[in-house]
């Protein structure tokens, strides 16, 4: 169908950009997959599918004039579904739709042109020339590209294809079919409608089998399947049988073979590859009986297809009319239905602001009278709107309410025009979100009026549901479907029946009719002259031939003259045409006779007996007949008359006797010219009576009604005996006794006694007087009262674990009677230290058992007794007598489960001798339901567990903390362990805790500082020192002569003493004598201390001999020779030379003496690093 529709929704997904090559801007081009009525479907697109092209047009920003146009050329893989086709182009002006042009659809183009109305509107100041449109397209080819080229006024616009491309329609794999009805797409040019019945062979086999008609589907056996196909109004089956075809749709055994035509109703076989198939069609009005015969294959889907034609005046389908078709598998209740309609929906768009929405209505017709509704017929839909939440019109600034606003200004009403076969948008206004819309329609508002039809009740559908109200949604146009059922005005006829010569007012006469429109049937009419409608509803002008069934029209005793068949023409719209039939009857006559005989009483033979007869309209009377057997005749009566004959009971009664009266026939039919013989016999017997006994048992819960009880009787005529009477209320018949006799009734008490119950017996009628024919009921009632006692359960809880015991205890009791049958049982809950009683216990014995008395972390024992008699294993059994009060005492003694904890002590970093002598102290505090206890324990760090001195209840929690102060060791740092918490475990268990102390020894070091006296320039020289310490550490170090202390690098425990001495050989200096320092002893006295030993080497220059005369005077060198030099150097000190005067020598000597004194006074200095 080439259909242009207005889009009422915001476009979702990709849309092409706006194009404005001409005056009109084309924007928002979009392709979606849809059905033939424009309803969107999910992609992908396949060949032969339908796509929907939507776009907006806008000429508000230009001067639009008559003759302007725009053209949209379709991509090569699409063509307009319906072409050629023309639709009006409209805009919304002052709330109404104004035609401003037209859109012509060819196979590949959409050309929209504007008429002179645009000039008129523009002169009025209107500039809102814009709208949107939708074209339904047929997909003709496959393409892999995800975009299609749409040409707008000569320019190409790329539009996304839904699903990313177009796929070749696949030949899907075989899927077992059921029964369904299909219909082909239709458009405004359609003059035929395609219908199909799809059915799976397996489904049909199952359906026929369940209906009791098993049919073989083995591919070999020929069998028949029949479908009854009924067309809805507005269409008729075509006559050409070649278009009635049977096909294979798909098969599991032949997956490549699809849609293979097998045969046609003409008898022509298209192929016999799959067997010999035949198709026959019998049509009658709108119903066709279609029978297909052949070797049906299993796992195969078949289709029967055919065509119908619209019955419109032009032979084309009627827009908006629902064409319906239903098929039923004959012999079963399996049926399928389908409908098709064509709607032409071109409407203006509505701009919806956020928070507002609207609705649209698609107007459809159904029913055989729809053909009389002219194309373009308009209907008025009444719109009632109610604003949400009690809001008023003034609540929405700038919003103009349409139509008439109600008095409370919370809503209003407005009329809305729709057209049959079209979708119409409500354009008078948009409504706030949440507004309730209620729609109604009077079909009589149709314009132009449609004569000769009757309108059905309008049916509104929203979202596929039948309803006429909905809530407006935000920026959405709610789709509403409105269907009117249209029937043609019809008429009928009635039959009026009467007769002469006989009374036939209550007689029913049968008539058959056959009408020219195919209707036929039967009517039953009484002969009372009242009209009975036929039930036919036929179009005016239809003729019906009416024939009376003369075989059933006869009246016994009369000769009949009936009328011939008559023809009536339906001529009154909605009225009834009467048709009268009159039968003439001539009466016939005869009579009957009665003869009387008597047995059982000789005196009765001499009497006369009265008989009445009633022959209805033919008369009634009374005959006196003697008891000696002589016959008495009736007066003459009409032949065929039916007469009821009865003996008057009062004339036949004999005192104290019962009567059995017999008639050979109580109803006779008079025969023409003959006498019908009736014989009567009275048999008399002495009157007797009896009594019945019924047992009632009131047992207060006991099942005594199953028993049997002995009831004695003694009657005044000497009759006596006993009856076995069940206790379930069944009546037991007593003996037959002559009328007037009295009988005494009593029960044997021995049969009624029941163990454990008291008995009270009552007879409602202890003396019975026998009446004629009576069975006087006697009820013997036994009332049993149970003998009962009771018991009381007292509960005591004891032991050191009593605090853990449950707060309440359950006791089960089970009681039996003396036979061992269960009487009562139950459970009673008793709180500790309390008691609980059980009353109304039937006599017998009871066993009481305590349940679930266990307590966590404690064991228990139970002592239970009844009236001092001990039970065992928590149970006690005792006897219950009438009125007894038994004391049951149960004592539970709970003994706590106890355990302990131990401490394992470890220490790291202590010397063994210290560790072995060290003891560690722990304090603990424990809490349980017994309260709080505390204590201490001492452990050595040897890894052996030491148990705490308390045995504690299981579950007790103890906090264990080491005495950190007592754990300190001089000369060490202690990292004490954290406090620990422990839960006492199961009975007799010992939970071990481990505590580890980490000790770090206090350490220090010593350093050597070397200084030189008496010789300069020795600051950078290395001097070697050796040392030995009391902890076994030995070694050496090098110190410069610069006085900077050098550490040994050892971590020496506090108290360690080291002896340090200079290696003398390393201190020798040529030309000098050395007074070496003595060895020193240093002791590390505290943590982190660096003890410094200062060593000073005192050098003395060796004096030179005085030179002889003529020899040069030696120069004193200020730089000593390095050790190992062959001779002293006489190099002068840098910056000067020794003085040559004697005073200078004396001064030097004095300096040397000072150095020696310094060396002799060498001291050790201590410095803390």
Secondary structure as GFF3:
##gff-version 3
##sequence-region A 1 1169
A	DSSP	beta_strand	25	34	.	.	.	ID=ss1
A	DSSP	beta_strand	40	41	.	.	.	ID=ss2
A	DSSP	beta_strand	45	46	.	.	.	ID=ss3
A	DSSP	beta_strand	50	58	.	.	.	ID=ss4
A	DSSP	beta_strand	69	73	.	.	.	ID=ss5
A	DSSP	beta_strand	78	80	.	.	.	ID=ss6
A	DSSP	beta_strand	85	93	.	.	.	ID=ss7
A	DSSP	beta_strand	96	105	.	.	.	ID=ss8
A	DSSP	beta_strand	109	114	.	.	.	ID=ss9
A	DSSP	alpha_helix	117	123	.	.	.	ID=ss10
A	DSSP	beta_strand	130	139	.	.	.	ID=ss11
A	DSSP	beta_strand	147	152	.	.	.	ID=ss12
A	DSSP	beta_strand	155	160	.	.	.	ID=ss13
A	DSSP	three_ten_helix	162	164	.	.	.	ID=ss14
A	DSSP	beta_strand	166	167	.	.	.	ID=ss15
A	DSSP	beta_strand	179	183	.	.	.	ID=ss16
A	DSSP	beta_strand	193	200	.	.	.	ID=ss17
A	DSSP	alpha_helix	201	210	.	.	.	ID=ss18
A	DSSP	beta_strand	222	231	.	.	.	ID=ss19
A	DSSP	beta_strand	235	237	.	.	.	ID=ss20
A	DSSP	three_ten_helix	241	243	.	.	.	ID=ss21
A	DSSP	beta_strand	245	251	.	.	.	ID=ss22
A	DSSP	beta_strand	260	264	.	.	.	ID=ss23
A	DSSP	beta_strand	278	284	.	.	.	ID=ss24
A	DSSP	beta_strand	287	295	.	.	.	ID=ss25
A	DSSP	beta_strand	300	310	.	.	.	ID=ss26
A	DSSP	beta_strand	323	329	.	.	.	ID=ss27
A	DSSP	beta_strand	335	340	.	.	.	ID=ss28
A	DSSP	beta_strand	356	366	.	.	.	ID=ss29
A	DSSP	three_ten_helix	368	372	.	.	.	ID=ss30
A	DSSP	beta_strand	378	386	.	.	.	ID=ss31
A	DSSP	three_ten_helix	388	390	.	.	.	ID=ss32
A	DSSP	three_ten_helix	393	395	.	.	.	ID=ss33
A	DSSP	beta_strand	404	405	.	.	.	ID=ss34
A	DSSP	beta_strand	411	419	.	.	.	ID=ss35
A	DSSP	beta_strand	423	425	.	.	.	ID=ss36
A	DSSP	beta_strand	431	432	.	.	.	ID=ss37
A	DSSP	beta_strand	436	441	.	.	.	ID=ss38
A	DSSP	three_ten_helix	443	445	.	.	.	ID=ss39
A	DSSP	beta_strand	453	455	.	.	.	ID=ss40
A	DSSP	beta_strand	459	462	.	.	.	ID=ss41
A	DSSP	beta_strand	465	466	.	.	.	ID=ss42
A	DSSP	beta_strand	469	471	.	.	.	ID=ss43
A	DSSP	beta_strand	477	488	.	.	.	ID=ss44
A	DSSP	beta_strand	490	500	.	.	.	ID=ss45
A	DSSP	beta_strand	508	515	.	.	.	ID=ss46
A	DSSP	beta_strand	520	526	.	.	.	ID=ss47
A	DSSP	beta_strand	531	533	.	.	.	ID=ss48
A	DSSP	beta_strand	538	539	.	.	.	ID=ss49
A	DSSP	beta_strand	543	548	.	.	.	ID=ss50
A	DSSP	three_ten_helix	550	552	.	.	.	ID=ss51
A	DSSP	beta_strand	558	561	.	.	.	ID=ss52
A	DSSP	beta_strand	566	569	.	.	.	ID=ss53
A	DSSP	beta_strand	576	587	.	.	.	ID=ss54
A	DSSP	beta_strand	589	599	.	.	.	ID=ss55
A	DSSP	three_ten_helix	602	606	.	.	.	ID=ss56
A	DSSP	beta_strand	608	614	.	.	.	ID=ss57
A	DSSP	three_ten_helix	616	618	.	.	.	ID=ss58
A	DSSP	beta_strand	620	626	.	.	.	ID=ss59
A	DSSP	beta_strand	631	633	.	.	.	ID=ss60
A	DSSP	beta_strand	637	638	.	.	.	ID=ss61
A	DSSP	beta_strand	642	647	.	.	.	ID=ss62
A	DSSP	alpha_helix	649	652	.	.	.	ID=ss63
A	DSSP	beta_strand	657	663	.	.	.	ID=ss64
A	DSSP	beta_strand	667	669	.	.	.	ID=ss65
A	DSSP	beta_strand	675	686	.	.	.	ID=ss66
A	DSSP	beta_strand	688	698	.	.	.	ID=ss67
A	DSSP	three_ten_helix	704	706	.	.	.	ID=ss68
A	DSSP	beta_strand	708	715	.	.	.	ID=ss69
A	DSSP	beta_strand	720	726	.	.	.	ID=ss70
A	DSSP	beta_strand	732	733	.	.	.	ID=ss71
A	DSSP	beta_strand	737	738	.	.	.	ID=ss72
A	DSSP	beta_strand	742	747	.	.	.	ID=ss73
A	DSSP	alpha_helix	749	752	.	.	.	ID=ss74
A	DSSP	beta_strand	757	763	.	.	.	ID=ss75
A	DSSP	beta_strand	767	769	.	.	.	ID=ss76
A	DSSP	beta_strand	775	786	.	.	.	ID=ss77
A	DSSP	beta_strand	788	798	.	.	.	ID=ss78
A	DSSP	three_ten_helix	802	804	.	.	.	ID=ss79
A	DSSP	beta_strand	808	816	.	.	.	ID=ss80
A	DSSP	beta_strand	822	831	.	.	.	ID=ss81
A	DSSP	beta_strand	835	842	.	.	.	ID=ss82
A	DSSP	beta_strand	844	851	.	.	.	ID=ss83
A	DSSP	beta_strand	858	866	.	.	.	ID=ss84
A	DSSP	beta_strand	869	870	.	.	.	ID=ss85
A	DSSP	beta_strand	875	880	.	.	.	ID=ss86
A	DSSP	beta_strand	885	896	.	.	.	ID=ss87
A	DSSP	beta_strand	898	908	.	.	.	ID=ss88
A	DSSP	alpha_helix	912	917	.	.	.	ID=ss89
A	DSSP	beta_strand	919	928	.	.	.	ID=ss90
A	DSSP	beta_strand	931	940	.	.	.	ID=ss91
A	DSSP	beta_strand	945	947	.	.	.	ID=ss92
A	DSSP	beta_strand	952	953	.	.	.	ID=ss93
A	DSSP	beta_strand	957	962	.	.	.	ID=ss94
A	DSSP	beta_strand	972	975	.	.	.	ID=ss95
A	DSSP	beta_strand	980	983	.	.	.	ID=ss96
A	DSSP	beta_strand	990	1001	.	.	.	ID=ss97
A	DSSP	beta_strand	1003	1013	.	.	.	ID=ss98
A	DSSP	beta_strand	1022	1029	.	.	.	ID=ss99
A	DSSP	beta_strand	1034	1040	.	.	.	ID=ss100
A	DSSP	beta_strand	1046	1047	.	.	.	ID=ss101
A	DSSP	beta_strand	1052	1053	.	.	.	ID=ss102
A	DSSP	beta_strand	1057	1062	.	.	.	ID=ss103
A	DSSP	three_ten_helix	1064	1067	.	.	.	ID=ss104
A	DSSP	beta_strand	1072	1075	.	.	.	ID=ss105
A	DSSP	beta_strand	1080	1083	.	.	.	ID=ss106
A	DSSP	beta_strand	1090	1101	.	.	.	ID=ss107
A	DSSP	alpha_helix	1142	1160	.	.	.	ID=ss108
###
